[in-house]
Amino acid sequence: EVQLQASGGGLVQAGGSLRLSCAASGISFDDYAIGWFRQVPGKGREGVSWISSSDGSIYYADSVKGRFTISSDNAKSMVYLQMDSLKSEDTALYYCAADSSGRFSIIAGGDFWADVWGQGTLVTVSS
């Protein structure tokens, strides 16, 4: 069974940092795209950052470029999201996700498709 367990969210002041962690089981990062998404109540899900296993590319949303860094530890089956210079607009529920196609795709309605979604971890940035 494929499972993703996200952790590391919390309350931080603007300008601060947090590191999110996602523990994966039942998958190989060589075969699955793995990444982070976020959602604010009443808004659609946003793709934050991911690593595509299909070509090894790394994606960052424009809103987080230069501030967030995604990394993975294949031996530990962990993926991380280092978030620096946090802003109030980064406040959201953050999810990790994985897809066996090796990449993430946008589906009808503007949402993202993933084979597996972890539970969210809440990040609150106070201004």
Secondary structure as a PSIPRED ss2 file (coil, helix, strand):
# PSIPRED VFORMAT (PSIPRED V4.0)

   1 E C   1.000  0.000  0.000
   2 V C   1.000  0.000  0.000
   3 Q E   0.000  0.000  1.000
   4 L E   0.000  0.000  1.000
   5 Q E   0.000  0.000  1.000
   6 A E   0.000  0.000  1.000
   7 S E   0.000  0.000  1.000
   8 G C   1.000  0.000  0.000
   9 G C   1.000  0.000  0.000
  10 G E   0.000  0.000  1.000
  11 L E   0.000  0.000  1.000
  12 V E   0.000  0.000  1.000
  13 Q E   0.000  0.000  1.000
  14 A C   1.000  0.000  0.000
  15 G C   1.000  0.000  0.000
  16 G C   1.000  0.000  0.000
  17 S C   1.000  0.000  0.000
  18 L E   0.000  0.000  1.000
  19 R E   0.000  0.000  1.000
  20 L E   0.000  0.000  1.000
  21 S E   0.000  0.000  1.000
  22 C E   0.000  0.000  1.000
  23 A E   0.000  0.000  1.000
  24 A E   0.000  0.000  1.000
  25 S E   0.000  0.000  1.000
  26 G C   1.000  0.000  0.000
  27 I C   1.000  0.000  0.000
  28 S C   1.000  0.000  0.000
  29 F C   1.000  0.000  0.000
  30 D C   1.000  0.000  0.000
  31 D C   1.000  0.000  0.000
  32 Y C   1.000  0.000  0.000
  33 A E   0.000  0.000  1.000
  34 I E   0.000  0.000  1.000
  35 G E   0.000  0.000  1.000
  36 W E   0.000  0.000  1.000
  37 F E   0.000  0.000  1.000
  38 R E   0.000  0.000  1.000
  39 Q E   0.000  0.000  1.000
  40 V C   1.000  0.000  0.000
  41 P C   1.000  0.000  0.000
  42 G C   1.000  0.000  0.000
  43 K C   1.000  0.000  0.000
  44 G C   1.000  0.000  0.000
  45 R C   1.000  0.000  0.000
  46 E E   0.000  0.000  1.000
  47 G E   0.000  0.000  1.000
  48 V E   0.000  0.000  1.000
  49 S E   0.000  0.000  1.000
  50 W E   0.000  0.000  1.000
  51 I E   0.000  0.000  1.000
  52 S C   1.000  0.000  0.000
  53 S C   1.000  0.000  0.000
  54 S C   1.000  0.000  0.000
  55 D C   1.000  0.000  0.000
  56 G C   1.000  0.000  0.000
  57 S C   1.000  0.000  0.000
  58 I E   0.000  0.000  1.000
  59 Y E   0.000  0.000  1.000
  60 Y E   0.000  0.000  1.000
  61 A C   1.000  0.000  0.000
  62 D C   1.000  0.000  0.000
  63 S C   1.000  0.000  0.000
  64 V C   1.000  0.000  0.000
  65 K C   1.000  0.000  0.000
  66 G C   1.000  0.000  0.000
  67 R C   1.000  0.000  0.000
  68 F E   0.000  0.000  1.000
  69 T E   0.000  0.000  1.000
  70 I E   0.000  0.000  1.000
  71 S E   0.000  0.000  1.000
  72 S E   0.000  0.000  1.000
  73 D E   0.000  0.000  1.000
  74 N C   1.000  0.000  0.000
  75 A C   1.000  0.000  0.000
  76 K C   1.000  0.000  0.000
  77 S C   1.000  0.000  0.000
  78 M E   0.000  0.000  1.000
  79 V E   0.000  0.000  1.000
  80 Y E   0.000  0.000  1.000
  81 L E   0.000  0.000  1.000
  82 Q E   0.000  0.000  1.000
  83 M E   0.000  0.000  1.000
  84 D C   1.000  0.000  0.000
  85 S C   1.000  0.000  0.000
  86 L C   1.000  0.000  0.000
  87 K C   1.000  0.000  0.000
  88 S H   0.000  1.000  0.000
  89 E H   0.000  1.000  0.000
  90 D H   0.000  1.000  0.000
  91 T C   1.000  0.000  0.000
  92 A E   0.000  0.000  1.000
  93 L E   0.000  0.000  1.000
  94 Y E   0.000  0.000  1.000
  95 Y E   0.000  0.000  1.000
  96 C E   0.000  0.000  1.000
  97 A E   0.000  0.000  1.000
  98 A E   0.000  0.000  1.000
  99 D E   0.000  0.000  1.000
 100 S C   1.000  0.000  0.000
 101 S C   1.000  0.000  0.000
 102 G C   1.000  0.000  0.000
 103 R C   1.000  0.000  0.000
 104 F C   1.000  0.000  0.000
 105 S E   0.000  0.000  1.000
 106 I E   0.000  0.000  1.000
 107 I C   1.000  0.000  0.000
 108 A H   0.000  1.000  0.000
 109 G H   0.000  1.000  0.000
 110 G H   0.000  1.000  0.000
 111 D C   1.000  0.000  0.000
 112 F E   0.000  0.000  1.000
 113 W E   0.000  0.000  1.000
 114 A C   1.000  0.000  0.000
 115 D C   1.000  0.000  0.000
 116 V E   0.000  0.000  1.000
 117 W E   0.000  0.000  1.000
 118 G C   1.000  0.000  0.000
 119 Q C   1.000  0.000  0.000
 120 G C   1.000  0.000  0.000
 121 T E   0.000  0.000  1.000
 122 L E   0.000  0.000  1.000
 123 V E   0.000  0.000  1.000
 124 T E   0.000  0.000  1.000
 125 V E   0.000  0.000  1.000
 126 S E   0.000  0.000  1.000
 127 S C   1.000  0.000  0.000
